Amino acid sequence: MEDALKPERILYVEDDEDIREIARLALEMVGGFKVLLCASGEEALAAAPGFAPDIILLDVMMPGLDGPSTLAALRRQPALKSTPVAFMTAKIQPQEIAAYKEMGAVEVIAKPFDPMALPEQIRNIWHHSQQ
């Protein structure tokens, strides 16, 4: 695979400020990504089209629009219809993971996540979604 084909822009939707900040530091400092942070599904729906992310990371449990509802709403936006989405959640029983993938997620990242490994996880998920 060519080096030119790699994700650069990540939209990360997470209601917990501490987790958002840890992920942002890992993705920007370690991964070299451009990251747009959103604290809610509603915020993500407003910001995502203009940001044009290469991949979207969604917390599952959030007040207001939860991750699955946010994913469904993102899919209704033409510019984001095929953008790969990964859920980040502590709910990682096999049946839960299967349900998330049925909803359209390409992968599920377990929380707590390893900040140093997160950028490589994202690249692997993105590459896998492009095949």
CNS distance restraints for C-alpha pairs under 8 A (distance, minus, plus):
assign (resid   1 and name CA) (resid   5 and name CA) 7.16 0.50 0.50
assign (resid   6 and name CA) (resid 123 and name CA) 7.06 0.50 0.50
assign (resid   6 and name CA) (resid 126 and name CA) 7.67 0.50 0.50
assign (resid   6 and name CA) (resid 127 and name CA) 7.34 0.50 0.50
assign (resid   7 and name CA) (resid  33 and name CA) 7.80 0.50 0.50
assign (resid   7 and name CA) (resid  54 and name CA) 5.41 0.50 0.50
assign (resid   7 and name CA) (resid  55 and name CA) 7.05 0.50 0.50
assign (resid   7 and name CA) (resid 123 and name CA) 6.65 0.50 0.50
assign (resid   7 and name CA) (resid 126 and name CA) 6.77 0.50 0.50
assign (resid   8 and name CA) (resid  32 and name CA) 7.80 0.50 0.50
assign (resid   8 and name CA) (resid  33 and name CA) 5.09 0.50 0.50
assign (resid   8 and name CA) (resid  34 and name CA) 6.02 0.50 0.50
assign (resid   8 and name CA) (resid  53 and name CA) 7.88 0.50 0.50
assign (resid   8 and name CA) (resid  54 and name CA) 6.46 0.50 0.50
assign (resid   9 and name CA) (resid  33 and name CA) 5.92 0.50 0.50
assign (resid   9 and name CA) (resid  34 and name CA) 4.83 0.50 0.50
assign (resid   9 and name CA) (resid  35 and name CA) 5.89 0.50 0.50
assign (resid   9 and name CA) (resid  36 and name CA) 7.77 0.50 0.50
assign (resid   9 and name CA) (resid  51 and name CA) 7.95 0.50 0.50
assign (resid   9 and name CA) (resid  52 and name CA) 7.49 0.50 0.50
assign (resid   9 and name CA) (resid  53 and name CA) 4.81 0.50 0.50
assign (resid   9 and name CA) (resid  54 and name CA) 5.21 0.50 0.50
assign (resid   9 and name CA) (resid  55 and name CA) 6.85 0.50 0.50
assign (resid  10 and name CA) (resid  33 and name CA) 6.87 0.50 0.50
assign (resid  10 and name CA) (resid  34 and name CA) 6.25 0.50 0.50
assign (resid  10 and name CA) (resid  35 and name CA) 4.86 0.50 0.50
assign (resid  10 and name CA) (resid  36 and name CA) 6.31 0.50 0.50
assign (resid  10 and name CA) (resid  53 and name CA) 5.25 0.50 0.50
assign (resid  10 and name CA) (resid  54 and name CA) 6.04 0.50 0.50
assign (resid  10 and name CA) (resid  55 and name CA) 5.28 0.50 0.50
assign (resid  10 and name CA) (resid  56 and name CA) 5.77 0.50 0.50
assign (resid  10 and name CA) (resid  57 and name CA) 7.31 0.50 0.50
assign (resid  11 and name CA) (resid  35 and name CA) 5.89 0.50 0.50
assign (resid  11 and name CA) (resid  36 and name CA) 4.87 0.50 0.50
assign (resid  11 and name CA) (resid  37 and name CA) 6.11 0.50 0.50
assign (resid  11 and name CA) (resid  38 and name CA) 7.49 0.50 0.50
assign (resid  11 and name CA) (resid  44 and name CA) 7.83 0.50 0.50
assign (resid  11 and name CA) (resid  48 and name CA) 7.09 0.50 0.50
assign (resid  11 and name CA) (resid  51 and name CA) 7.97 0.50 0.50
assign (resid  11 and name CA) (resid  53 and name CA) 5.79 0.50 0.50
assign (resid  11 and name CA) (resid  55 and name CA) 6.58 0.50 0.50
assign (resid  11 and name CA) (resid  56 and name CA) 4.77 0.50 0.50
assign (resid  11 and name CA) (resid  57 and name CA) 6.14 0.50 0.50
assign (resid  12 and name CA) (resid  20 and name CA) 7.56 0.50 0.50
assign (resid  12 and name CA) (resid  35 and name CA) 7.06 0.50 0.50
assign (resid  12 and name CA) (resid  36 and name CA) 6.21 0.50 0.50
assign (resid  12 and name CA) (resid  37 and name CA) 5.03 0.50 0.50
assign (resid  12 and name CA) (resid  38 and name CA) 6.20 0.50 0.50
assign (resid  12 and name CA) (resid  56 and name CA) 6.01 0.50 0.50
assign (resid  12 and name CA) (resid  57 and name CA) 4.73 0.50 0.50
assign (resid  12 and name CA) (resid  58 and name CA) 6.16 0.50 0.50
assign (resid  13 and name CA) (resid  20 and name CA) 7.84 0.50 0.50
assign (resid  13 and name CA) (resid  37 and name CA) 6.04 0.50 0.50
assign (resid  13 and name CA) (resid  38 and name CA) 4.73 0.50 0.50
assign (resid  13 and name CA) (resid  39 and name CA) 5.82 0.50 0.50
assign (resid  13 and name CA) (resid  40 and name CA) 6.19 0.50 0.50
assign (resid  13 and name CA) (resid  41 and name CA) 6.76 0.50 0.50
assign (resid  13 and name CA) (resid  44 and name CA) 6.61 0.50 0.50
assign (resid  13 and name CA) (resid  56 and name CA) 7.80 0.50 0.50
assign (resid  13 and name CA) (resid  57 and name CA) 6.13 0.50 0.50
assign (resid  13 and name CA) (resid  58 and name CA) 4.94 0.50 0.50
assign (resid  13 and name CA) (resid  59 and name CA) 6.01 0.50 0.50
assign (resid  14 and name CA) (resid  19 and name CA) 7.34 0.50 0.50
assign (resid  14 and name CA) (resid  20 and name CA) 5.92 0.50 0.50
assign (resid  14 and name CA) (resid  37 and name CA) 7.64 0.50 0.50
assign (resid  14 and name CA) (resid  38 and name CA) 6.42 0.50 0.50
assign (resid  14 and name CA) (resid  39 and name CA) 5.23 0.50 0.50
assign (resid  14 and name CA) (resid  40 and name CA) 6.48 0.50 0.50
assign (resid  14 and name CA) (resid  58 and name CA) 6.56 0.50 0.50
assign (resid  14 and name CA) (resid  59 and name CA) 5.16 0.50 0.50
assign (resid  14 and name CA) (resid  62 and name CA) 7.31 0.50 0.50
assign (resid  15 and name CA) (resid  20 and name CA) 7.53 0.50 0.50
assign (resid  15 and name CA) (resid  38 and name CA) 7.67 0.50 0.50
assign (resid  15 and name CA) (resid  39 and name CA) 4.52 0.50 0.50
assign (resid  15 and name CA) (resid  40 and name CA) 5.80 0.50 0.50
assign (resid  15 and name CA) (resid  59 and name CA) 7.59 0.50 0.50
assign (resid  15 and name CA) (resid  62 and name CA) 5.96 0.50 0.50
assign (resid  15 and name CA) (resid  63 and name CA) 7.71 0.50 0.50
assign (resid  16 and name CA) (resid  20 and name CA) 6.17 0.50 0.50
assign (resid  16 and name CA) (resid  39 and name CA) 7.35 0.50 0.50
assign (resid  17 and name CA) (resid  21 and name CA) 6.18 0.50 0.50
assign (resid  17 and name CA) (resid  39 and name CA) 7.54 0.50 0.50
assign (resid  18 and name CA) (resid  22 and name CA) 6.27 0.50 0.50
assign (resid  19 and name CA) (resid  23 and name CA) 6.13 0.50 0.50
assign (resid  20 and name CA) (resid  24 and name CA) 6.03 0.50 0.50
assign (resid  20 and name CA) (resid  37 and name CA) 7.02 0.50 0.50
assign (resid  21 and name CA) (resid  25 and name CA) 6.16 0.50 0.50
assign (resid  22 and name CA) (resid  26 and name CA) 6.23 0.50 0.50
assign (resid  22 and name CA) (resid 115 and name CA) 6.92 0.50 0.50
assign (resid  23 and name CA) (resid  27 and name CA) 5.95 0.50 0.50
assign (resid  23 and name CA) (resid 115 and name CA) 6.39 0.50 0.50
assign (resid  23 and name CA) (resid 118 and name CA) 7.83 0.50 0.50
assign (resid  24 and name CA) (resid  28 and name CA) 5.86 0.50 0.50
assign (resid  24 and name CA) (resid  35 and name CA) 6.60 0.50 0.50
assign (resid  24 and name CA) (resid  37 and name CA) 7.57 0.50 0.50
assign (resid  25 and name CA) (resid  29 and name CA) 5.44 0.50 0.50
assign (resid  25 and name CA) (resid  30 and name CA) 7.33 0.50 0.50
assign (resid  26 and name CA) (resid  30 and name CA) 5.11 0.50 0.50
assign (resid  26 and name CA) (resid  31 and name CA) 6.47 0.50 0.50
assign (resid  26 and name CA) (resid 115 and name CA) 5.33 0.50 0.50
assign (resid  26 and name CA) (resid 116 and name CA) 6.23 0.50 0.50
assign (resid  26 and name CA) (resid 118 and name CA) 6.98 0.50 0.50
assign (resid  26 and name CA) (resid 119 and name CA) 6.91 0.50 0.50
assign (resid  27 and name CA) (resid  31 and name CA) 4.63 0.50 0.50
assign (resid  27 and name CA) (resid  32 and name CA) 6.28 0.50 0.50
assign (resid  27 and name CA) (resid  33 and name CA) 5.62 0.50 0.50
assign (resid  27 and name CA) (resid  34 and name CA) 7.85 0.50 0.50
assign (resid  27 and name CA) (resid  35 and name CA) 7.18 0.50 0.50
assign (resid  27 and name CA) (resid 115 and name CA) 7.99 0.50 0.50
assign (resid  27 and name CA) (resid 118 and name CA) 7.08 0.50 0.50
assign (resid  27 and name CA) (resid 119 and name CA) 5.49 0.50 0.50
assign (resid  28 and name CA) (resid  32 and name CA) 4.62 0.50 0.50
assign (resid  28 and name CA) (resid  33 and name CA) 4.86 0.50 0.50
assign (resid  28 and name CA) (resid  34 and name CA) 6.29 0.50 0.50
assign (resid  28 and name CA) (resid  35 and name CA) 6.74 0.50 0.50
assign (resid  29 and name CA) (resid  33 and name CA) 7.88 0.50 0.50
assign (resid  30 and name CA) (resid 116 and name CA) 6.94 0.50 0.50
assign (resid  30 and name CA) (resid 119 and name CA) 6.92 0.50 0.50
assign (resid  31 and name CA) (resid 119 and name CA) 4.89 0.50 0.50
assign (resid  31 and name CA) (resid 120 and name CA) 7.43 0.50 0.50
assign (resid  36 and name CA) (resid  51 and name CA) 7.62 0.50 0.50
assign (resid  38 and name CA) (resid  43 and name CA) 5.77 0.50 0.50
assign (resid  38 and name CA) (resid  44 and name CA) 5.56 0.50 0.50
assign (resid  39 and name CA) (resid  43 and name CA) 6.67 0.50 0.50
assign (resid  39 and name CA) (resid  44 and name CA) 7.77 0.50 0.50
assign (resid  40 and name CA) (resid  44 and name CA) 6.32 0.50 0.50
assign (resid  40 and name CA) (resid  62 and name CA) 6.94 0.50 0.50
assign (resid  40 and name CA) (resid  63 and name CA) 7.51 0.50 0.50
assign (resid  40 and name CA) (resid  64 and name CA) 7.48 0.50 0.50
assign (resid  40 and name CA) (resid  65 and name CA) 7.07 0.50 0.50
assign (resid  41 and name CA) (resid  45 and name CA) 6.24 0.50 0.50
assign (resid  41 and name CA) (resid  62 and name CA) 7.76 0.50 0.50
assign (resid  41 and name CA) (resid  64 and name CA) 7.33 0.50 0.50
assign (resid  41 and name CA) (resid  65 and name CA) 5.13 0.50 0.50
assign (resid  41 and name CA) (resid  66 and name CA) 6.56 0.50 0.50
assign (resid  41 and name CA) (resid  67 and name CA) 6.98 0.50 0.50
assign (resid  41 and name CA) (resid  69 and name CA) 7.97 0.50 0.50
assign (resid  41 and name CA) (resid  70 and name CA) 5.22 0.50 0.50
assign (resid  42 and name CA) (resid  46 and name CA) 6.52 0.50 0.50
assign (resid  42 and name CA) (resid  64 and name CA) 7.81 0.50 0.50
assign (resid  42 and name CA) (resid  65 and name CA) 6.56 0.50 0.50
assign (resid  42 and name CA) (resid  70 and name CA) 7.53 0.50 0.50
assign (resid  43 and name CA) (resid  47 and name CA) 6.19 0.50 0.50
assign (resid  44 and name CA) (resid  48 and name CA) 5.49 0.50 0.50
assign (resid  44 and name CA) (resid  70 and name CA) 7.94 0.50 0.50
assign (resid  45 and name CA) (resid  49 and name CA) 7.52 0.50 0.50
assign (resid  45 and name CA) (resid  70 and name CA) 7.37 0.50 0.50
assign (resid  45 and name CA) (resid  73 and name CA) 7.33 0.50 0.50
assign (resid  45 and name CA) (resid  74 and name CA) 6.36 0.50 0.50
assign (resid  47 and name CA) (resid  51 and name CA) 6.36 0.50 0.50
assign (resid  48 and name CA) (resid  52 and name CA) 6.01 0.50 0.50
assign (resid  48 and name CA) (resid  53 and name CA) 6.83 0.50 0.50
assign (resid  48 and name CA) (resid  80 and name CA) 7.90 0.50 0.50
assign (resid  49 and name CA) (resid  53 and name CA) 7.96 0.50 0.50
assign (resid  49 and name CA) (resid  77 and name CA) 7.78 0.50 0.50
assign (resid  49 and name CA) (resid  79 and name CA) 6.36 0.50 0.50
assign (resid  49 and name CA) (resid  80 and name CA) 6.92 0.50 0.50
assign (resid  52 and name CA) (resid  79 and name CA) 7.56 0.50 0.50
assign (resid  52 and name CA) (resid  80 and name CA) 7.63 0.50 0.50
assign (resid  53 and name CA) (resid  83 and name CA) 7.38 0.50 0.50
assign (resid  54 and name CA) (resid  83 and name CA) 6.32 0.50 0.50
assign (resid  54 and name CA) (resid  84 and name CA) 7.24 0.50 0.50
assign (resid  55 and name CA) (resid  83 and name CA) 5.86 0.50 0.50
assign (resid  55 and name CA) (resid  84 and name CA) 5.06 0.50 0.50
assign (resid  55 and name CA) (resid  85 and name CA) 5.87 0.50 0.50
assign (resid  55 and name CA) (resid  86 and name CA) 7.79 0.50 0.50
assign (resid  55 and name CA) (resid 126 and name CA) 6.85 0.50 0.50
assign (resid  56 and name CA) (resid  83 and name CA) 7.15 0.50 0.50
assign (resid  56 and name CA) (resid  84 and name CA) 6.31 0.50 0.50
assign (resid  56 and name CA) (resid  85 and name CA) 4.67 0.50 0.50
assign (resid  56 and name CA) (resid  86 and name CA) 6.33 0.50 0.50
assign (resid  57 and name CA) (resid  85 and name CA) 5.84 0.50 0.50
assign (resid  57 and name CA) (resid  86 and name CA) 4.99 0.50 0.50
assign (resid  57 and name CA) (resid  87 and name CA) 5.77 0.50 0.50
assign (resid  57 and name CA) (resid  88 and name CA) 6.63 0.50 0.50
assign (resid  58 and name CA) (resid  67 and name CA) 5.66 0.50 0.50
assign (resid  58 and name CA) (resid  71 and name CA) 7.89 0.50 0.50
assign (resid  58 and name CA) (resid  85 and name CA) 7.15 0.50 0.50
assign (resid  58 and name CA) (resid  86 and name CA) 6.22 0.50 0.50
assign (resid  58 and name CA) (resid  87 and name CA) 4.74 0.50 0.50
assign (resid  58 and name CA) (resid  88 and name CA) 5.83 0.50 0.50
assign (resid  59 and name CA) (resid  66 and name CA) 7.61 0.50 0.50
assign (resid  59 and name CA) (resid  67 and name CA) 5.51 0.50 0.50
assign (resid  59 and name CA) (resid  87 and name CA) 5.75 0.50 0.50
assign (resid  59 and name CA) (resid  88 and name CA) 4.92 0.50 0.50
assign (resid  59 and name CA) (resid  89 and name CA) 5.98 0.50 0.50
assign (resid  60 and name CA) (resid  66 and name CA) 5.82 0.50 0.50
assign (resid  60 and name CA) (resid  67 and name CA) 4.08 0.50 0.50
assign (resid  60 and name CA) (resid  68 and name CA) 6.52 0.50 0.50
assign (resid  60 and name CA) (resid  87 and name CA) 6.25 0.50 0.50
assign (resid  60 and name CA) (resid  88 and name CA) 6.48 0.50 0.50
assign (resid  60 and name CA) (resid  89 and name CA) 5.81 0.50 0.50
assign (resid  61 and name CA) (resid  66 and name CA) 5.35 0.50 0.50
assign (resid  61 and name CA) (resid  67 and name CA) 6.19 0.50 0.50
assign (resid  61 and name CA) (resid  89 and name CA) 7.62 0.50 0.50
assign (resid  62 and name CA) (resid  66 and name CA) 4.70 0.50 0.50
assign (resid  62 and name CA) (resid  67 and name CA) 6.78 0.50 0.50
assign (resid  65 and name CA) (resid  69 and name CA) 5.68 0.50 0.50
assign (resid  65 and name CA) (resid  70 and name CA) 5.82 0.50 0.50
assign (resid  66 and name CA) (resid  70 and name CA) 6.03 0.50 0.50
assign (resid  67 and name CA) (resid  71 and name CA) 6.06 0.50 0.50
assign (resid  67 and name CA) (resid  87 and name CA) 7.36 0.50 0.50
assign (resid  68 and name CA) (resid  72 and name CA) 6.27 0.50 0.50
assign (resid  68 and name CA) (resid 100 and name CA) 7.63 0.50 0.50
assign (resid  68 and name CA) (resid 103 and name CA) 7.10 0.50 0.50
assign (resid  69 and name CA) (resid  73 and name CA) 6.25 0.50 0.50
assign (resid  70 and name CA) (resid  74 and name CA) 6.06 0.50 0.50
assign (resid  71 and name CA) (resid  75 and name CA) 6.20 0.50 0.50
assign (resid  71 and name CA) (resid  85 and name CA) 7.72 0.50 0.50
assign (resid  71 and name CA) (resid 103 and name CA) 7.97 0.50 0.50
assign (resid  71 and name CA) (resid 104 and name CA) 7.87 0.50 0.50
assign (resid  72 and name CA) (resid  76 and name CA) 6.72 0.50 0.50
assign (resid  72 and name CA) (resid 103 and name CA) 7.87 0.50 0.50
assign (resid  73 and name CA) (resid  77 and name CA) 7.09 0.50 0.50
assign (resid  74 and name CA) (resid  80 and name CA) 6.08 0.50 0.50
assign (resid  74 and name CA) (resid  81 and name CA) 6.89 0.50 0.50
assign (resid  75 and name CA) (resid  80 and name CA) 5.96 0.50 0.50
assign (resid  75 and name CA) (resid  81 and name CA) 4.45 0.50 0.50
assign (resid  75 and name CA) (resid  82 and name CA) 7.45 0.50 0.50
assign (resid  76 and name CA) (resid  80 and name CA) 7.71 0.50 0.50
assign (resid  76 and name CA) (resid  81 and name CA) 6.51 0.50 0.50
assign (resid  77 and name CA) (resid  81 and name CA) 6.02 0.50 0.50
assign (resid  84 and name CA) (resid 105 and name CA) 7.11 0.50 0.50
assign (resid  84 and name CA) (resid 106 and name CA) 6.27 0.50 0.50
assign (resid  84 and name CA) (resid 126 and name CA) 6.89 0.50 0.50
assign (resid  84 and name CA) (resid 129 and name CA) 6.55 0.50 0.50
assign (resid  85 and name CA) (resid 104 and name CA) 7.49 0.50 0.50
assign (resid  85 and name CA) (resid 105 and name CA) 5.07 0.50 0.50
assign (resid  85 and name CA) (resid 106 and name CA) 5.87 0.50 0.50
assign (resid  85 and name CA) (resid 107 and name CA) 7.31 0.50 0.50
assign (resid  86 and name CA) (resid 105 and name CA) 5.23 0.50 0.50
assign (resid  86 and name CA) (resid 106 and name CA) 5.66 0.50 0.50
assign (resid  86 and name CA) (resid 107 and name CA) 4.83 0.50 0.50
assign (resid  86 and name CA) (resid 108 and name CA) 5.43 0.50 0.50
assign (resid  86 and name CA) (resid 109 and name CA) 6.95 0.50 0.50
assign (resid  86 and name CA) (resid 125 and name CA) 7.98 0.50 0.50
assign (resid  87 and name CA) (resid 100 and name CA) 7.47 0.50 0.50
assign (resid  87 and name CA) (resid 105 and name CA) 6.53 0.50 0.50
assign (resid  87 and name CA) (resid 107 and name CA) 6.57 0.50 0.50
assign (resid  87 and name CA) (resid 108 and name CA) 4.80 0.50 0.50
assign (resid  87 and name CA) (resid 109 and name CA) 6.16 0.50 0.50
assign (resid  88 and name CA) (resid 108 and name CA) 5.80 0.50 0.50
assign (resid  88 and name CA) (resid 109 and name CA) 4.70 0.50 0.50
assign (resid  88 and name CA) (resid 110 and name CA) 5.88 0.50 0.50
assign (resid  88 and name CA) (resid 111 and name CA) 6.30 0.50 0.50
assign (resid  89 and name CA) (resid 108 and name CA) 7.28 0.50 0.50
assign (resid  89 and name CA) (resid 109 and name CA) 6.50 0.50 0.50
assign (resid  89 and name CA) (resid 110 and name CA) 5.39 0.50 0.50
assign (resid  89 and name CA) (resid 111 and name CA) 5.15 0.50 0.50
assign (resid  89 and name CA) (resid 112 and name CA) 7.93 0.50 0.50
assign (resid  90 and name CA) (resid 110 and name CA) 5.51 0.50 0.50
assign (resid  90 and name CA) (resid 111 and name CA) 4.63 0.50 0.50
assign (resid  90 and name CA) (resid 112 and name CA) 6.83 0.50 0.50
assign (resid  91 and name CA) (resid  96 and name CA) 6.68 0.50 0.50
assign (resid  91 and name CA) (resid  97 and name CA) 7.92 0.50 0.50
assign (resid  91 and name CA) (resid 110 and name CA) 7.56 0.50 0.50
assign (resid  92 and name CA) (resid  96 and name CA) 5.91 0.50 0.50
assign (resid  92 and name CA) (resid  97 and name CA) 5.77 0.50 0.50
assign (resid  92 and name CA) (resid 108 and name CA) 7.72 0.50 0.50
assign (resid  92 and name CA) (resid 110 and name CA) 6.49 0.50 0.50
assign (resid  93 and name CA) (resid  97 and name CA) 6.26 0.50 0.50
assign (resid  94 and name CA) (resid  98 and name CA) 6.15 0.50 0.50
assign (resid  95 and name CA) (resid  99 and name CA) 6.18 0.50 0.50
assign (resid  96 and name CA) (resid 100 and name CA) 6.28 0.50 0.50
assign (resid  97 and name CA) (resid 101 and name CA) 6.28 0.50 0.50
assign (resid  97 and name CA) (resid 108 and name CA) 6.54 0.50 0.50
assign (resid  98 and name CA) (resid 102 and name CA) 6.18 0.50 0.50
assign (resid  99 and name CA) (resid 103 and name CA) 6.38 0.50 0.50
assign (resid 100 and name CA) (resid 104 and name CA) 6.70 0.50 0.50
assign (resid 100 and name CA) (resid 105 and name CA) 5.77 0.50 0.50
assign (resid 100 and name CA) (resid 108 and name CA) 7.56 0.50 0.50
assign (resid 101 and name CA) (resid 105 and name CA) 4.61 0.50 0.50
assign (resid 101 and name CA) (resid 106 and name CA) 6.10 0.50 0.50
assign (resid 101 and name CA) (resid 107 and name CA) 6.80 0.50 0.50
assign (resid 101 and name CA) (resid 108 and name CA) 8.00 0.50 0.50
assign (resid 106 and name CA) (resid 125 and name CA) 7.30 0.50 0.50
assign (resid 106 and name CA) (resid 129 and name CA) 6.60 0.50 0.50
assign (resid 107 and name CA) (resid 125 and name CA) 6.73 0.50 0.50
assign (resid 109 and name CA) (resid 113 and name CA) 7.19 0.50 0.50
assign (resid 113 and name CA) (resid 117 and name CA) 7.99 0.50 0.50
assign (resid 113 and name CA) (resid 118 and name CA) 7.02 0.50 0.50
assign (resid 114 and name CA) (resid 118 and name CA) 6.03 0.50 0.50
assign (resid 115 and name CA) (resid 119 and name CA) 7.74 0.50 0.50
assign (resid 117 and name CA) (resid 121 and name CA) 6.24 0.50 0.50
assign (resid 118 and name CA) (resid 122 and name CA) 6.15 0.50 0.50
assign (resid 119 and name CA) (resid 123 and name CA) 6.33 0.50 0.50
assign (resid 120 and name CA) (resid 124 and name CA) 6.15 0.50 0.50
assign (resid 121 and name CA) (resid 125 and name CA) 6.14 0.50 0.50
assign (resid 122 and name CA) (resid 126 and name CA) 6.06 0.50 0.50
assign (resid 123 and name CA) (resid 127 and name CA) 6.05 0.50 0.50
assign (resid 124 and name CA) (resid 128 and name CA) 6.03 0.50 0.50
assign (resid 125 and name CA) (resid 129 and name CA) 6.15 0.50 0.50
assign (resid 126 and name CA) (resid 130 and name CA) 6.42 0.50 0.50
assign (resid 127 and name CA) (resid 131 and name CA) 6.89 0.50 0.50
